[in-house]
Amino acid sequence: MAFRIEVSRRAEKYLTRIRDRKLLLRLSAAIDALGEDPRPAGSVKMSGFADRWRVRVGDWPIVYEIEDGRLVVLVLAIALRGEVYKGM
């Protein structure tokens, strides 16, 4: 059962600013993989939120929510560690 991936404006905007092609490919691959397994090994459920999770690609956390009822993974934020949690 595959989940549909939705990317927030904030995350999409950050992705467009990444100039390192290899990093962009790694982040994109990790996001695509969430469609097959939204809770992969290494993912961490964030405390204080019902369905918010984090998975890291190097120093880059990908913060997302899982909507099991709709089979949707909503990517909320992608940024360097320390920046990603501002405004969440």
PDB file of N, CA, C and O in Angstrom:
ATOM      1  N   MET A   1       0.839  -1.166   0.000  1.00  0.00           N
ATOM      2  CA  MET A   1       0.000   0.000   0.000  1.00  0.00           C
ATOM      3  C   MET A   1       0.894   1.241   0.000  1.00  0.00           C
ATOM      4  O   MET A   1       1.577   1.499   0.991  1.00  0.00           O
ATOM      5  N   ALA A   2       0.904   1.993  -1.059  1.00  0.00           N
ATOM      6  CA  ALA A   2       1.773   3.160  -1.173  1.00  0.00           C
ATOM      7  C   ALA A   2       1.065   4.419  -0.673  1.00  0.00           C
ATOM      8  O   ALA A   2      -0.135   4.604  -0.881  1.00  0.00           O
ATOM      9  N   PHE A   3       1.825   5.261  -0.022  1.00  0.00           N
ATOM     10  CA  PHE A   3       1.329   6.540   0.448  1.00  0.00           C
ATOM     11  C   PHE A   3       1.616   7.606  -0.612  1.00  0.00           C
ATOM     12  O   PHE A   3       2.629   7.543  -1.309  1.00  0.00           O
ATOM     13  N   ARG A   4       0.726   8.570  -0.724  1.00  0.00           N
ATOM     14  CA  ARG A   4       0.952   9.712  -1.606  1.00  0.00           C
ATOM     15  C   ARG A   4       1.808  10.735  -0.854  1.00  0.00           C
ATOM     16  O   ARG A   4       1.598  10.972   0.335  1.00  0.00           O
ATOM     17  N   ILE A   5       2.763  11.333  -1.546  1.00  0.00           N
ATOM     18  CA  ILE A   5       3.652  12.324  -0.940  1.00  0.00           C
ATOM     19  C   ILE A   5       3.145  13.717  -1.291  1.00  0.00           C
ATOM     20  O   ILE A   5       2.903  14.015  -2.461  1.00  0.00           O
ATOM     21  N   GLU A   6       2.983  14.566  -0.290  1.00  0.00           N
ATOM     22  CA  GLU A   6       2.664  15.970  -0.494  1.00  0.00           C
ATOM     23  C   GLU A   6       3.768  16.779   0.171  1.00  0.00           C
ATOM     24  O   GLU A   6       4.211  16.449   1.271  1.00  0.00           O
ATOM     25  N   VAL A   7       4.210  17.834  -0.495  1.00  0.00           N
ATOM     26  CA  VAL A   7       5.309  18.658   0.020  1.00  0.00           C
ATOM     27  C   VAL A   7       4.768  20.056   0.290  1.00  0.00           C
ATOM     28  O   VAL A   7       4.166  20.674  -0.588  1.00  0.00           O
ATOM     29  N   SER A   8       4.983  20.553   1.507  1.00  0.00           N
ATOM     30  CA  SER A   8       4.515  21.894   1.865  1.00  0.00           C
ATOM     31  C   SER A   8       5.290  22.953   1.095  1.00  0.00           C
ATOM     32  O   SER A   8       6.367  22.686   0.562  1.00  0.00           O
ATOM     33  N   ARG A   9       4.739  24.138   1.044  1.00  0.00           N
ATOM     34  CA  ARG A   9       5.421  25.253   0.368  1.00  0.00           C
ATOM     35  C   ARG A   9       6.775  25.525   1.001  1.00  0.00           C
ATOM     36  O   ARG A   9       7.757  25.773   0.301  1.00  0.00           O
ATOM     37  N   ARG A  10       6.826  25.479   2.315  1.00  0.00           N
ATOM     38  CA  ARG A  10       8.081  25.747   3.029  1.00  0.00           C
ATOM     39  C   ARG A  10       9.168  24.765   2.600  1.00  0.00           C
ATOM     40  O   ARG A  10      10.291  25.169   2.300  1.00  0.00           O
ATOM     41  N   ALA A  11       8.832  23.475   2.570  1.00  0.00           N
ATOM     42  CA  ALA A  11       9.812  22.459   2.190  1.00  0.00           C
ATOM     43  C   ALA A  11      10.183  22.584   0.717  1.00  0.00           C
ATOM     44  O   ALA A  11      11.353  22.456   0.357  1.00  0.00           O
ATOM     45  N   GLU A  12       9.198  22.832  -0.129  1.00  0.00           N
ATOM     46  CA  GLU A  12       9.456  22.975  -1.560  1.00  0.00           C
ATOM     47  C   GLU A  12      10.376  24.164  -1.833  1.00  0.00           C
ATOM     48  O   GLU A  12      11.283  24.078  -2.660  1.00  0.00           O
ATOM     49  N   LYS A  13      10.141  25.254  -1.144  1.00  0.00           N
ATOM     50  CA  LYS A  13      10.967  26.460  -1.302  1.00  0.00           C
ATOM     51  C   LYS A  13      12.418  26.167  -0.905  1.00  0.00           C
ATOM     52  O   LYS A  13      13.350  26.598  -1.584  1.00  0.00           O
ATOM     53  N   TYR A  14      12.599  25.440   0.184  1.00  0.00           N
ATOM     54  CA  TYR A  14      13.946  25.122   0.634  1.00  0.00           C
ATOM     55  C   TYR A  14      14.656  24.208  -0.357  1.00  0.00           C
ATOM     56  O   TYR A  14      15.844  24.379  -0.628  1.00  0.00           O
ATOM     57  N   LEU A  15      13.923  23.239  -0.893  1.00  0.00           N
ATOM     58  CA  LEU A  15      14.516  22.327  -1.876  1.00  0.00           C
ATOM     59  C   LEU A  15      15.000  23.076  -3.119  1.00  0.00           C
ATOM     60  O   LEU A  15      16.037  22.722  -3.681  1.00  0.00           O
ATOM     61  N   THR A  16      14.276  24.092  -3.552  1.00  0.00           N
ATOM     62  CA  THR A  16      14.674  24.831  -4.758  1.00  0.00           C
ATOM     63  C   THR A  16      15.942  25.646  -4.532  1.00  0.00           C
ATOM     64  O   THR A  16      16.611  26.031  -5.492  1.00  0.00           O
ATOM     65  N   ARG A  17      16.275  25.911  -3.279  1.00  0.00           N
ATOM     66  CA  ARG A  17      17.488  26.693  -2.986  1.00  0.00           C
ATOM     67  C   ARG A  17      18.744  25.841  -2.833  1.00  0.00           C
ATOM     68  O   ARG A  17      19.847  26.380  -2.751  1.00  0.00           O
ATOM     69  N   ILE A  18      18.591  24.536  -2.793  1.00  0.00           N
ATOM     70  CA  ILE A  18      19.748  23.651  -2.640  1.00  0.00           C
ATOM     71  C   ILE A  18      20.464  23.537  -3.981  1.00  0.00           C
ATOM     72  O   ILE A  18      19.861  23.148  -4.982  1.00  0.00           O
ATOM     73  N   ARG A  19      21.741  23.874  -3.999  1.00  0.00           N
ATOM     74  CA  ARG A  19      22.531  23.859  -5.233  1.00  0.00           C
ATOM     75  C   ARG A  19      23.399  22.611  -5.376  1.00  0.00           C
ATOM     76  O   ARG A  19      23.886  22.320  -6.469  1.00  0.00           O
ATOM     77  N   ASP A  20      23.594  21.880  -4.296  1.00  0.00           N
ATOM     78  CA  ASP A  20      24.389  20.660  -4.326  1.00  0.00           C
ATOM     79  C   ASP A  20      23.532  19.541  -4.917  1.00  0.00           C
ATOM     80  O   ASP A  20      22.617  19.043  -4.261  1.00  0.00           O
ATOM     81  N   ARG A  21      23.827  19.153  -6.139  1.00  0.00           N
ATOM     82  CA  ARG A  21      23.020  18.183  -6.885  1.00  0.00           C
ATOM     83  C   ARG A  21      22.954  16.827  -6.169  1.00  0.00           C
ATOM     84  O   ARG A  21      21.889  16.213  -6.108  1.00  0.00           O
ATOM     85  N   LYS A  22      24.074  16.363  -5.632  1.00  0.00           N
ATOM     86  CA  LYS A  22      24.092  15.072  -4.936  1.00  0.00           C
ATOM     87  C   LYS A  22      23.191  15.089  -3.711  1.00  0.00           C
ATOM     88  O   LYS A  22      22.446  14.141  -3.466  1.00  0.00           O
ATOM     89  N   LEU A  23      23.263  16.175  -2.940  1.00  0.00           N
ATOM     90  CA  LEU A  23      22.413  16.317  -1.758  1.00  0.00           C
ATOM     91  C   LEU A  23      20.946  16.352  -2.165  1.00  0.00           C
ATOM     92  O   LEU A  23      20.112  15.701  -1.536  1.00  0.00           O
ATOM     93  N   LEU A  24      20.632  17.091  -3.194  1.00  0.00           N
ATOM     94  CA  LEU A  24      19.254  17.186  -3.662  1.00  0.00           C
ATOM     95  C   LEU A  24      18.723  15.814  -4.083  1.00  0.00           C
ATOM     96  O   LEU A  24      17.574  15.478  -3.796  1.00  0.00           O
ATOM     97  N   LEU A  25      19.548  15.027  -4.755  1.00  0.00           N
ATOM     98  CA  LEU A  25      19.138  13.681  -5.153  1.00  0.00           C
ATOM     99  C   LEU A  25      18.931  12.773  -3.943  1.00  0.00           C
ATOM    100  O   LEU A  25      17.993  11.976  -3.918  1.00  0.00           O
ATOM    101  N   ARG A  26      19.802  12.890  -2.939  1.00  0.00           N
ATOM    102  CA  ARG A  26      19.655  12.081  -1.719  1.00  0.00           C
ATOM    103  C   ARG A  26      18.378  12.438  -0.963  1.00  0.00           C
ATOM    104  O   ARG A  26      17.660  11.558  -0.488  1.00  0.00           O
ATOM    105  N   LEU A  27      18.100  13.755  -0.855  1.00  0.00           N
ATOM    106  CA  LEU A  27      16.882  14.194  -0.179  1.00  0.00           C
ATOM    107  C   LEU A  27      15.639  13.743  -0.946  1.00  0.00           C
ATOM    108  O   LEU A  27      14.670  13.276  -0.345  1.00  0.00           O
ATOM    109  N   SER A  28      15.667  13.881  -2.254  1.00  0.00           N
ATOM    110  CA  SER A  28      14.523  13.464  -3.081  1.00  0.00           C
ATOM    111  C   SER A  28      14.278  11.969  -2.970  1.00  0.00           C
ATOM    112  O   SER A  28      13.131  11.531  -2.890  1.00  0.00           O
ATOM    113  N   ALA A  29      15.345  11.186  -2.963  1.00  0.00           N
ATOM    114  CA  ALA A  29      15.211   9.733  -2.830  1.00  0.00           C
ATOM    115  C   ALA A  29      14.611   9.366  -1.471  1.00  0.00           C
ATOM    116  O   ALA A  29      13.776   8.465  -1.382  1.00  0.00           O
ATOM    117  N   ALA A  30      15.036  10.064  -0.417  1.00  0.00           N
ATOM    118  CA  ALA A  30      14.512   9.786   0.924  1.00  0.00           C
ATOM    119  C   ALA A  30      13.029  10.141   0.997  1.00  0.00           C
ATOM    120  O   ALA A  30      12.244   9.417   1.609  1.00  0.00           O
ATOM    121  N   ILE A  31      12.644  11.257   0.372  1.00  0.00           N
ATOM    122  CA  ILE A  31      11.234  11.657   0.366  1.00  0.00           C
ATOM    123  C   ILE A  31      10.406  10.643  -0.416  1.00  0.00           C
ATOM    124  O   ILE A  31       9.333  10.243   0.034  1.00  0.00           O
ATOM    125  N   ASP A  32      10.891  10.226  -1.579  1.00  0.00           N
ATOM    126  CA  ASP A  32      10.174   9.228  -2.381  1.00  0.00           C
ATOM    127  C   ASP A  32      10.026   7.911  -1.620  1.00  0.00           C
ATOM    128  O   ASP A  32       8.989   7.255  -1.712  1.00  0.00           O
ATOM    129  N   ALA A  33      11.050   7.526  -0.876  1.00  0.00           N
ATOM    130  CA  ALA A  33      11.013   6.274  -0.115  1.00  0.00           C
ATOM    131  C   ALA A  33       9.945   6.309   0.982  1.00  0.00           C
ATOM    132  O   ALA A  33       9.438   5.260   1.380  1.00  0.00           O
ATOM    133  N   LEU A  34       9.600   7.504   1.474  1.00  0.00           N
ATOM    134  CA  LEU A  34       8.565   7.622   2.499  1.00  0.00           C
ATOM    135  C   LEU A  34       7.205   7.173   1.962  1.00  0.00           C
ATOM    136  O   LEU A  34       6.333   6.778   2.736  1.00  0.00           O
ATOM    137  N   GLY A  35       7.023   7.232   0.654  1.00  0.00           N
ATOM    138  CA  GLY A  35       5.775   6.764   0.062  1.00  0.00           C
ATOM    139  C   GLY A  35       5.591   5.264   0.213  1.00  0.00           C
ATOM    140  O   GLY A  35       4.464   4.782   0.327  1.00  0.00           O
ATOM    141  N   GLU A  36       6.680   4.532   0.214  1.00  0.00           N
ATOM    142  CA  GLU A  36       6.624   3.077   0.384  1.00  0.00           C
ATOM    143  C   GLU A  36       6.627   2.672   1.855  1.00  0.00           C
ATOM    144  O   GLU A  36       5.927   1.741   2.251  1.00  0.00           O
ATOM    145  N   ASP A  37       7.416   3.374   2.657  1.00  0.00           N
ATOM    146  CA  ASP A  37       7.513   3.062   4.082  1.00  0.00           C
ATOM    147  C   ASP A  37       7.634   4.374   4.855  1.00  0.00           C
ATOM    148  O   ASP A  37       8.737   4.904   4.983  1.00  0.00           O
ATOM    149  N   PRO A  38       6.526   4.910   5.372  1.00  0.00           N
ATOM    150  CA  PRO A  38       6.575   6.196   6.065  1.00  0.00           C
ATOM    151  C   PRO A  38       7.254   6.150   7.442  1.00  0.00           C
ATOM    152  O   PRO A  38       7.503   7.190   8.051  1.00  0.00           O
ATOM    153  N   ARG A  39       7.540   4.973   7.911  1.00  0.00           N
ATOM    154  CA  ARG A  39       8.232   4.816   9.196  1.00  0.00           C
ATOM    155  C   ARG A  39       9.470   3.940   9.005  1.00  0.00           C
ATOM    156  O   ARG A  39       9.545   2.844   9.562  1.00  0.00           O
ATOM    157  N   PRO A  40      10.444   4.418   8.219  1.00  0.00           N
ATOM    158  CA  PRO A  40      11.626   3.586   7.951  1.00  0.00           C
ATOM    159  C   PRO A  40      12.528   3.484   9.172  1.00  0.00           C
ATOM    160  O   PRO A  40      12.378   4.232  10.138  1.00  0.00           O
ATOM    161  N   ALA A  41      13.462   2.551   9.111  1.00  0.00           N
ATOM    162  CA  ALA A  41      14.458   2.429  10.176  1.00  0.00           C
ATOM    163  C   ALA A  41      15.198   3.751  10.284  1.00  0.00           C
ATOM    164  O   ALA A  41      15.595   4.325   9.269  1.00  0.00           O
ATOM    165  N   GLY A  42      15.384   4.231  11.484  1.00  0.00           N
ATOM    166  CA  GLY A  42      16.066   5.504  11.699  1.00  0.00           C
ATOM    167  C   GLY A  42      15.125   6.678  11.830  1.00  0.00           C
ATOM    168  O   GLY A  42      15.556   7.769  12.202  1.00  0.00           O
ATOM    169  N   SER A  43      13.848   6.486  11.534  1.00  0.00           N
ATOM    170  CA  SER A  43      12.891   7.586  11.700  1.00  0.00           C
ATOM    171  C   SER A  43      12.554   7.725  13.181  1.00  0.00           C
ATOM    172  O   SER A  43      12.592   6.750  13.931  1.00  0.00           O
ATOM    173  N   VAL A  44      12.229   8.934  13.588  1.00  0.00           N
ATOM    174  CA  VAL A  44      11.954   9.213  14.997  1.00  0.00           C
ATOM    175  C   VAL A  44      10.630   9.946  15.103  1.00  0.00           C
ATOM    176  O   VAL A  44      10.413  10.942  14.414  1.00  0.00           O
ATOM    177  N   LYS A  45       9.740   9.457  15.965  1.00  0.00           N
ATOM    178  CA  LYS A  45       8.490  10.158  16.228  1.00  0.00           C
ATOM    179  C   LYS A  45       8.811  11.349  17.108  1.00  0.00           C
ATOM    180  O   LYS A  45       9.475  11.210  18.135  1.00  0.00           O
ATOM    181  N   MET A  46       8.338  12.523  16.707  1.00  0.00           N
ATOM    182  CA  MET A  46       8.637  13.741  17.460  1.00  0.00           C
ATOM    183  C   MET A  46       7.663  13.873  18.628  1.00  0.00           C
ATOM    184  O   MET A  46       6.454  13.722  18.456  1.00  0.00           O
ATOM    185  N   SER A  47       8.191  14.152  19.800  1.00  0.00           N
ATOM    186  CA  SER A  47       7.342  14.273  20.984  1.00  0.00           C
ATOM    187  C   SER A  47       6.545  15.569  20.913  1.00  0.00           C
ATOM    188  O   SER A  47       7.006  16.570  20.364  1.00  0.00           O
ATOM    189  N   GLY A  48       5.362  15.534  21.469  1.00  0.00           N
ATOM    190  CA  GLY A  48       4.509  16.703  21.496  1.00  0.00           C
ATOM    191  C   GLY A  48       3.588  16.814  20.290  1.00  0.00           C
ATOM    192  O   GLY A  48       2.788  17.746  20.213  1.00  0.00           O
ATOM    193  N   PHE A  49       3.684  15.885  19.350  1.00  0.00           N
ATOM    194  CA  PHE A  49       2.855  15.903  18.149  1.00  0.00           C
ATOM    195  C   PHE A  49       2.243  14.522  17.967  1.00  0.00           C
ATOM    196  O   PHE A  49       2.862  13.509  18.293  1.00  0.00           O
ATOM    197  N   ALA A  50       1.030  14.490  17.445  1.00  0.00           N
ATOM    198  CA  ALA A  50       0.332  13.214  17.275  1.00  0.00           C
ATOM    199  C   ALA A  50       0.972  12.340  16.201  1.00  0.00           C
ATOM    200  O   ALA A  50       1.254  11.167  16.447  1.00  0.00           O
ATOM    201  N   ASP A  51       1.201  12.893  15.025  1.00  0.00           N
ATOM    202  CA  ASP A  51       1.678  12.083  13.900  1.00  0.00           C
ATOM    203  C   ASP A  51       2.871  12.709  13.192  1.00  0.00           C
ATOM    204  O   ASP A  51       3.018  12.532  11.982  1.00  0.00           O
ATOM    205  N   ARG A  52       3.715  13.424  13.896  1.00  0.00           N
ATOM    206  CA  ARG A  52       4.867  14.080  13.271  1.00  0.00           C
ATOM    207  C   ARG A  52       6.120  13.240  13.484  1.00  0.00           C
ATOM    208  O   ARG A  52       6.404  12.778  14.589  1.00  0.00           O
ATOM    209  N   TRP A  53       6.863  13.054  12.390  1.00  0.00           N
ATOM    210  CA  TRP A  53       8.059  12.224  12.396  1.00  0.00           C
ATOM    211  C   TRP A  53       9.220  12.972  11.788  1.00  0.00           C
ATOM    212  O   TRP A  53       9.048  14.001  11.135  1.00  0.00           O
ATOM    213  N   ARG A  54      10.424  12.431  12.014  1.00  0.00           N
ATOM    214  CA  ARG A  54      11.641  13.009  11.440  1.00  0.00           C
ATOM    215  C   ARG A  54      12.527  11.879  10.965  1.00  0.00           C
ATOM    216  O   ARG A  54      12.673  10.856  11.635  1.00  0.00           O
ATOM    217  N   VAL A  55      13.118  12.079   9.797  1.00  0.00           N
ATOM    218  CA  VAL A  55      14.143  11.176   9.297  1.00  0.00           C
ATOM    219  C   VAL A  55      15.286  12.062   8.809  1.00  0.00           C
ATOM    220  O   VAL A  55      15.050  13.120   8.226  1.00  0.00           O
ATOM    221  N   ARG A  56      16.522  11.630   9.047  1.00  0.00           N
ATOM    222  CA  ARG A  56      17.662  12.466   8.668  1.00  0.00           C
ATOM    223  C   ARG A  56      18.396  11.895   7.473  1.00  0.00           C
ATOM    224  O   ARG A  56      18.550  10.685   7.312  1.00  0.00           O
ATOM    225  N   VAL A  57      18.844  12.825   6.640  1.00  0.00           N
ATOM    226  CA  VAL A  57      19.728  12.518   5.515  1.00  0.00           C
ATOM    227  C   VAL A  57      20.988  13.336   5.796  1.00  0.00           C
ATOM    228  O   VAL A  57      21.058  14.516   5.454  1.00  0.00           O
ATOM    229  N   GLY A  58      21.974  12.707   6.416  1.00  0.00           N
ATOM    230  CA  GLY A  58      23.157  13.451   6.860  1.00  0.00           C
ATOM    231  C   GLY A  58      22.762  14.433   7.946  1.00  0.00           C
ATOM    232  O   GLY A  58      22.159  14.044   8.947  1.00  0.00           O
ATOM    233  N   ASP A  59      23.096  15.707   7.758  1.00  0.00           N
ATOM    234  CA  ASP A  59      22.728  16.758   8.720  1.00  0.00           C
ATOM    235  C   ASP A  59      21.400  17.416   8.374  1.00  0.00           C
ATOM    236  O   ASP A  59      21.055  18.452   8.943  1.00  0.00           O
ATOM    237  N   TRP A  60      20.659  16.829   7.454  1.00  0.00           N
ATOM    238  CA  TRP A  60      19.417  17.420   6.958  1.00  0.00           C
ATOM    239  C   TRP A  60      18.203  16.629   7.433  1.00  0.00           C
ATOM    240  O   TRP A  60      17.913  15.568   6.879  1.00  0.00           O
ATOM    241  N   PRO A  61      17.485  17.118   8.448  1.00  0.00           N
ATOM    242  CA  PRO A  61      16.258  16.446   8.871  1.00  0.00           C
ATOM    243  C   PRO A  61      15.121  16.732   7.889  1.00  0.00           C
ATOM    244  O   PRO A  61      14.994  17.841   7.369  1.00  0.00           O
ATOM    245  N   ILE A  62      14.313  15.726   7.652  1.00  0.00           N
ATOM    246  CA  ILE A  62      13.075  15.874   6.895  1.00  0.00           C
ATOM    247  C   ILE A  62      11.964  15.653   7.912  1.00  0.00           C
ATOM    248  O   ILE A  62      11.834  14.561   8.465  1.00  0.00           O
ATOM    249  N   VAL A  63      11.161  16.688   8.160  1.00  0.00           N
ATOM    250  CA  VAL A  63      10.077  16.608   9.131  1.00  0.00           C
ATOM    251  C   VAL A  63       8.781  16.402   8.345  1.00  0.00           C
ATOM    252  O   VAL A  63       8.501  17.121   7.385  1.00  0.00           O
ATOM    253  N   TYR A  64       7.996  15.409   8.769  1.00  0.00           N
ATOM    254  CA  TYR A  64       6.784  15.089   8.021  1.00  0.00           C
ATOM    255  C   TYR A  64       5.701  14.549   8.936  1.00  0.00           C
ATOM    256  O   TYR A  64       5.975  14.106  10.051  1.00  0.00           O
ATOM    257  N   GLU A  65       4.467  14.591   8.451  1.00  0.00           N
ATOM    258  CA  GLU A  65       3.332  14.026   9.160  1.00  0.00           C
ATOM    259  C   GLU A  65       2.773  12.876   8.338  1.00  0.00           C
ATOM    260  O   GLU A  65       2.807  12.901   7.108  1.00  0.00           O
ATOM    261  N   ILE A  66       2.263  11.879   9.024  1.00  0.00           N
ATOM    262  CA  ILE A  66       1.671  10.718   8.370  1.00  0.00           C
ATOM    263  C   ILE A  66       0.169  10.737   8.638  1.00  0.00           C
ATOM    264  O   ILE A  66      -0.274  10.783   9.786  1.00  0.00           O
ATOM    265  N   GLU A  67      -0.597  10.699   7.559  1.00  0.00           N
ATOM    266  CA  GLU A  67      -2.051  10.608   7.671  1.00  0.00           C
ATOM    267  C   GLU A  67      -2.446   9.208   7.192  1.00  0.00           C
ATOM    268  O   GLU A  67      -2.705   9.001   6.007  1.00  0.00           O
ATOM    269  N   ASP A  68      -2.488   8.256   8.117  1.00  0.00           N
ATOM    270  CA  ASP A  68      -2.757   6.860   7.776  1.00  0.00           C
ATOM    271  C   ASP A  68      -4.135   6.671   7.137  1.00  0.00           C
ATOM    272  O   ASP A  68      -4.288   5.843   6.238  1.00  0.00           O
ATOM    273  N   GLY A  69      -5.124   7.419   7.585  1.00  0.00           N
ATOM    274  CA  GLY A  69      -6.475   7.270   7.056  1.00  0.00           C
ATOM    275  C   GLY A  69      -6.585   7.638   5.587  1.00  0.00           C
ATOM    276  O   GLY A  69      -7.372   7.038   4.855  1.00  0.00           O
ATOM    277  N   ARG A  70      -5.802   8.621   5.147  1.00  0.00           N
ATOM    278  CA  ARG A  70      -5.821   9.074   3.748  1.00  0.00           C
ATOM    279  C   ARG A  70      -4.649   8.532   2.945  1.00  0.00           C
ATOM    280  O   ARG A  70      -4.568   8.765   1.739  1.00  0.00           O
ATOM    281  N   LEU A  71      -3.736   7.808   3.597  1.00  0.00           N
ATOM    282  CA  LEU A  71      -2.509   7.300   2.971  1.00  0.00           C
ATOM    283  C   LEU A  71      -1.702   8.445   2.361  1.00  0.00           C
ATOM    284  O   LEU A  71      -1.343   8.416   1.184  1.00  0.00           O
ATOM    285  N   VAL A  72      -1.424   9.458   3.194  1.00  0.00           N
ATOM    286  CA  VAL A  72      -0.678  10.646   2.766  1.00  0.00           C
ATOM    287  C   VAL A  72       0.493  10.876   3.711  1.00  0.00           C
ATOM    288  O   VAL A  72       0.358  10.752   4.928  1.00  0.00           O
ATOM    289  N   VAL A  73       1.641  11.213   3.137  1.00  0.00           N
ATOM    290  CA  VAL A  73       2.791  11.692   3.896  1.00  0.00           C
ATOM    291  C   VAL A  73       2.976  13.145   3.491  1.00  0.00           C
ATOM    292  O   VAL A  73       3.227  13.441   2.323  1.00  0.00           O
ATOM    293  N   LEU A  74       2.852  14.054   4.455  1.00  0.00           N
ATOM    294  CA  LEU A  74       2.995  15.485   4.203  1.00  0.00           C
ATOM    295  C   LEU A  74       4.359  15.943   4.700  1.00  0.00           C
ATOM    296  O   LEU A  74       4.603  15.971   5.907  1.00  0.00           O
ATOM    297  N   VAL A  75       5.248  16.302   3.782  1.00  0.00           N
ATOM    298  CA  VAL A  75       6.583  16.785   4.146  1.00  0.00           C
ATOM    299  C   VAL A  75       6.428  18.247   4.552  1.00  0.00           C
ATOM    300  O   VAL A  75       6.023  19.084   3.746  1.00  0.00           O
ATOM    301  N   LEU A  76       6.755  18.547   5.810  1.00  0.00           N
ATOM    302  CA  LEU A  76       6.565  19.888   6.349  1.00  0.00           C
ATOM    303  C   LEU A  76       7.789  20.775   6.208  1.00  0.00           C
ATOM    304  O   LEU A  76       7.668  21.955   5.879  1.00  0.00           O
ATOM    305  N   ALA A  77       8.969  20.217   6.454  1.00  0.00           N
ATOM    306  CA  ALA A  77      10.176  21.049   6.469  1.00  0.00           C
ATOM    307  C   ALA A  77      11.409  20.222   6.163  1.00  0.00           C
ATOM    308  O   ALA A  77      11.505  19.045   6.509  1.00  0.00           O
ATOM    309  N   ILE A  78      12.353  20.885   5.498  1.00  0.00           N
ATOM    310  CA  ILE A  78      13.671  20.314   5.216  1.00  0.00           C
ATOM    311  C   ILE A  78      14.652  21.462   5.406  1.00  0.00           C
ATOM    312  O   ILE A  78      14.479  22.526   4.811  1.00  0.00           O
ATOM    313  N   ALA A  79      15.658  21.267   6.211  1.00  0.00           N
ATOM    314  CA  ALA A  79      16.674  22.308   6.421  1.00  0.00           C
ATOM    315  C   ALA A  79      17.823  21.696   7.203  1.00  0.00           C
ATOM    316  O   ALA A  79      17.752  20.549   7.644  1.00  0.00           O
ATOM    317  N   LEU A  80      18.865  22.465   7.365  1.00  0.00           N
ATOM    318  CA  LEU A  80      19.976  22.005   8.190  1.00  0.00           C
ATOM    319  C   LEU A  80      19.526  21.848   9.627  1.00  0.00           C
ATOM    320  O   LEU A  80      18.594  22.514  10.078  1.00  0.00           O
ATOM    321  N   ARG A  81      20.195  20.964  10.336  1.00  0.00           N
ATOM    322  CA  ARG A  81      19.890  20.766  11.750  1.00  0.00           C
ATOM    323  C   ARG A  81      19.979  22.108  12.465  1.00  0.00           C
ATOM    324  O   ARG A  81      20.911  22.875  12.223  1.00  0.00           O
ATOM    325  N   GLY A  82      19.040  22.395  13.325  1.00  0.00           N
ATOM    326  CA  GLY A  82      19.019  23.661  14.044  1.00  0.00           C
ATOM    327  C   GLY A  82      18.117  24.675  13.375  1.00  0.00           C
ATOM    328  O   GLY A  82      17.484  25.476  14.063  1.00  0.00           O
ATOM    329  N   GLU A  83      18.041  24.666  12.066  1.00  0.00           N
ATOM    330  CA  GLU A  83      17.164  25.581  11.340  1.00  0.00           C
ATOM    331  C   GLU A  83      15.785  24.993  11.135  1.00  0.00           C
ATOM    332  O   GLU A  83      14.797  25.726  11.090  1.00  0.00           O
ATOM    333  N   VAL A  84      15.707  23.688  11.011  1.00  0.00           N
ATOM    334  CA  VAL A  84      14.484  23.027  10.606  1.00  0.00           C
ATOM    335  C   VAL A  84      13.359  23.192  11.620  1.00  0.00           C
ATOM    336  O   VAL A  84      12.191  23.207  11.230  1.00  0.00           O
ATOM    337  N   TYR A  85      13.664  23.314  12.878  1.00  0.00           N
ATOM    338  CA  TYR A  85      12.635  23.347  13.911  1.00  0.00           C
ATOM    339  C   TYR A  85      12.125  24.756  14.216  1.00  0.00           C
ATOM    340  O   TYR A  85      11.167  24.912  14.973  1.00  0.00           O
ATOM    341  N   LYS A  86      12.747  25.772  13.641  1.00  0.00           N
ATOM    342  CA  LYS A  86      12.284  27.147  13.863  1.00  0.00           C
ATOM    343  C   LYS A  86      10.923  27.334  13.218  1.00  0.00           C
ATOM    344  O   LYS A  86      10.725  27.003  12.049  1.00  0.00           O
ATOM    345  N   GLY A  87      10.007  27.857  13.976  1.00  0.00           N
ATOM    346  CA  GLY A  87       8.664  28.124  13.467  1.00  0.00           C
ATOM    347  C   GLY A  87       7.750  26.916  13.401  1.00  0.00           C
ATOM    348  O   GLY A  87       6.692  26.970  12.773  1.00  0.00           O
ATOM    349  N   MET A  88       8.151  25.813  14.049  1.00  0.00           N
ATOM    350  CA  MET A  88       7.293  24.620  14.001  1.00  0.00           C
ATOM    351  C   MET A  88       6.448  24.548  15.245  1.00  0.00           C
ATOM    352  O   MET A  88       5.656  23.618  15.400  1.00  0.00           O
TER     353      MET A  88
END
